[in-house]
Every structure is written in structure tokens, then in C-alpha cells.
Amino acid sequence: GDLDAVARWTEALLLAAPTIERWRAARRAFEARGEGGWEGARARLLHALERSAHRVAVEALLDEGDLARALALVDPEPTVDASGAPVPAGMKLRVAEAAERAHPREAMGIWKGHVRDLIASGRRTRYREAAVTARRVCALYDAMNEAASGQRWVAELRESHGRLRALREELAAAGL
């Protein structure tokens, strides 16, 4: 029945071995204490997680619907590695996916950057992925009633990479 002890214990567990499940347990424990204890603990815990467990911090922000802060946190994160392969542990694309409805322009910026980085890899398999992602960007333009802007963006993509026949073929196969 000692709610303060439970809150301290869940906080210690979270900080020792951060996971989204432990974040949720800490939130429940602090909320059970009442008196607005979660808000102060939340700020302190997020600050600690941003330094030590970036991925868990982003997951926690997504879990709570704080898309603006999640977008800011993943902004410097790359979406592809030096070989042009998507970063498997990266959270930037997951945040972009979550932000598509509430923050479509920010999500679109992430997806466009991902397309650019995939094309820069110079590999046909990445061109295919870039084309699929470009369709996603166009769908966001459509959802914002700006289909013409999406078409212009694809045209600029084709023009700026006109020498990449494989990319043109993949864009055409994706219906772009």
C-alpha cells in the first residue's frame, strides 16, 4: 500500500533498464499517487531517457501522443546508414508514420529526406524503396489537397536524377 515506494521502485527499474513497458509502469505508479506527481516525474524521466535511452524516450513520447516533441527528438537522426540501408534501430521513420495525420508537413519532410538518402545509395533495391516512399509523399500531398505539388516534386526528382535509368523505371513501376 506504500504508493511512494512503488513509484520510486518503478522509476529505479526504468532508469536501470529502460523499456516502454517500464515507462508505462512508472506512469501508472506515479498517477496512482495522485497530487500531480506524474507531471514532475515525467519531465525528469524523459530528460534522463533522452540522454541514456533515446529510443525509449521517443517510444514514450509516441505512446503519450506528444508528436511535436518526438519529431524534435528524432530530427538529427539519419534514416539510412553509410551503405544506404535503412537504419533498423532508428525511430525517425516510425515518428514520421505516427505524425502523418497531425503533422503532415513534418512527416513529409522526413519521408522526402528518406527518399533523397535512398537514391544517394546508388542501388536499385533502394531506388525501389525510394519509389514506394515517394508514393507515400504524394499521398500526403493528396490528403492536403495539394496533389499538383506532389506531381511537381516527383517531376523535380526525375529531372534531378535524369541519368538514373533504374530510378526512372522504379518510379514508373510505382505509378509515379
C-alpha positions as CSV (number, residue, x, y, z in Angstrom):
1,G,0.0,0.0,0.0
2,D,3.0,2.3,0.0
3,L,2.4,4.2,-3.3
4,D,5.5,6.3,-2.8
5,A,7.7,3.3,-2.6
6,V,6.1,1.7,-5.6
7,A,6.7,4.9,-7.6
8,R,10.4,5.1,-6.5
9,W,10.9,1.4,-7.3
10,T,9.3,1.6,-10.8
11,E,11.4,4.7,-11.5
12,A,14.6,2.9,-10.4
13,L,13.7,0.0,-12.7
14,L,13.0,2.2,-15.6
15,L,16.3,4.1,-15.3
16,A,18.3,0.9,-14.7
17,A,17.0,-0.9,-17.8
18,P,14.7,1.4,-19.9
19,T,11.8,-0.2,-21.8
20,I,8.5,1.2,-22.9
21,E,6.8,-1.3,-20.6
22,R,8.7,0.1,-17.6
23,W,7.8,3.6,-18.7
24,R,4.2,2.7,-18.6
25,A,4.5,1.1,-15.2
26,A,6.2,4.2,-13.9
27,R,3.4,6.4,-15.3
28,R,0.8,4.2,-13.6
29,A,2.7,4.2,-10.3
30,F,3.1,8.0,-10.2
31,E,-0.5,8.6,-11.4
32,A,-1.7,6.2,-8.6
33,R,0.0,8.5,-6.0
34,G,-2.2,11.4,-7.2
35,E,-1.4,15.0,-6.5
36,G,0.0,15.6,-10.0
37,G,3.1,13.5,-9.2
38,W,3.3,12.2,-12.8
39,E,3.9,15.6,-14.4
40,G,7.1,16.3,-12.4
41,A,8.3,12.7,-12.7
42,R,7.5,12.6,-16.4
43,A,9.8,15.6,-17.2
44,R,12.6,14.2,-15.0
45,L,12.3,10.7,-16.5
46,L,12.1,12.0,-20.1
47,H,15.2,14.1,-19.6
48,A,17.1,11.1,-18.3
49,L,15.9,8.8,-21.1
50,E,16.8,11.3,-23.8
51,R,20.4,11.1,-22.6
52,S,20.6,7.4,-22.0
53,A,17.9,5.6,-23.9
54,H,16.9,7.7,-26.9
55,R,14.7,5.0,-28.5
56,V,12.7,4.5,-25.3
57,A,12.3,8.3,-24.9
58,V,10.9,8.5,-28.5
59,E,8.6,5.5,-27.8
60,A,7.3,7.1,-24.6
61,L,6.6,10.4,-26.5
62,L,4.7,8.5,-29.2
63,D,2.9,6.5,-26.5
64,E,1.6,9.7,-25.0
65,G,0.8,11.3,-28.3
66,D,3.5,14.0,-27.9
67,L,4.3,14.0,-31.7
68,A,5.8,17.5,-31.7
69,R,8.5,16.6,-29.1
70,A,9.1,13.2,-30.8
71,L,9.7,15.0,-34.1
72,A,12.1,17.3,-32.5
73,L,14.0,14.5,-30.8
74,V,14.5,12.5,-34.0
75,D,15.2,15.4,-36.2
76,P,19.0,14.9,-36.3
77,E,18.7,11.1,-36.7
78,P,19.6,9.6,-40.1
79,T,17.2,7.3,-41.8
80,V,19.8,5.3,-43.8
81,D,23.3,4.2,-42.9
82,A,26.5,4.7,-44.8
83,S,25.7,1.7,-47.1
84,G,22.3,3.2,-48.0
85,A,20.4,0.6,-45.9
86,P,17.6,1.9,-43.7
87,V,18.7,2.3,-40.0
88,P,17.0,-0.7,-38.3
89,A,17.0,0.8,-34.8
90,G,16.1,4.3,-36.0
91,M,12.9,5.9,-34.8
92,K,12.7,8.7,-37.3
93,L,10.6,6.8,-39.8
94,R,8.3,5.5,-37.0
95,V,7.8,9.1,-35.8
96,A,7.1,10.2,-39.4
97,E,4.4,7.5,-39.8
98,A,2.8,8.5,-36.5
99,A,2.9,12.2,-37.4
100,E,1.2,11.9,-40.8
101,R,-2.2,13.0,-39.7
102,A,-1.4,15.6,-37.1
103,H,1.8,17.0,-38.6
104,P,1.7,16.0,-42.3
105,R,4.3,18.6,-43.4
106,E,6.8,17.5,-40.9
107,A,6.2,13.9,-41.8
108,M,6.5,14.7,-45.4
109,G,9.9,16.4,-44.8
110,I,11.2,13.2,-43.1
111,W,9.9,11.0,-46.0
112,K,11.4,13.3,-48.6
113,G,14.7,13.2,-46.9
114,H,14.5,9.4,-46.7
115,V,13.8,9.3,-50.5
116,R,16.8,11.5,-51.1
117,D,19.1,9.3,-48.9
118,L,17.9,6.1,-50.5
119,I,18.6,7.5,-54.0
120,A,22.0,8.6,-52.9
121,S,22.9,4.9,-52.1
122,G,23.0,4.2,-55.9
123,R,21.4,0.8,-55.5
124,R,18.4,-0.4,-57.5
125,T,16.8,-2.1,-54.4
126,R,17.0,1.3,-52.7
127,Y,15.5,3.0,-55.7
128,R,12.5,0.7,-55.4
129,E,12.1,1.6,-51.8
130,A,12.5,5.3,-52.7
131,A,9.7,5.0,-55.2
132,V,7.4,3.4,-52.7
133,T,8.2,6.1,-50.2
134,A,7.7,8.8,-52.9
135,R,4.2,7.4,-53.4
136,R,3.6,7.9,-49.7
137,V,4.8,11.5,-50.0
138,C,2.3,12.0,-52.9
139,A,-0.5,10.5,-50.8
140,L,0.3,13.1,-48.1
141,Y,0.1,15.9,-50.7
142,D,-3.2,14.4,-51.9
143,A,-4.5,14.4,-48.3
144,M,-3.7,18.0,-48.0
145,N,-5.4,18.8,-51.3
146,E,-2.1,19.7,-52.9
147,A,-1.8,16.9,-55.5
148,A,-0.2,19.3,-58.0
149,S,2.7,20.0,-55.6
150,G,3.3,16.2,-55.3
151,Q,3.4,15.9,-59.0
152,R,5.9,18.8,-59.2
153,W,8.0,17.2,-56.6
154,V,8.1,13.9,-58.5
155,A,8.9,15.8,-61.7
156,E,11.8,17.5,-59.9
157,L,13.0,14.2,-58.6
158,R,13.0,12.7,-62.1
159,E,14.8,15.8,-63.5
160,S,17.5,16.0,-60.9
161,H,18.2,12.3,-61.3
162,G,17.6,12.0,-65.0
163,R,20.7,9.9,-65.6
164,L,19.5,7.2,-63.3
165,R,17.5,4.9,-65.6
166,A,16.9,2.4,-62.9
167,L,15.3,5.1,-60.7
168,R,13.1,6.3,-63.5
169,E,12.0,2.7,-64.1
170,E,11.2,2.2,-60.4
171,L,9.2,5.5,-60.3
172,A,7.2,4.4,-63.3
173,A,6.6,0.9,-61.8
174,A,5.3,2.7,-58.6
175,G,2.9,4.7,-60.8
176,L,4.7,8.0,-60.5
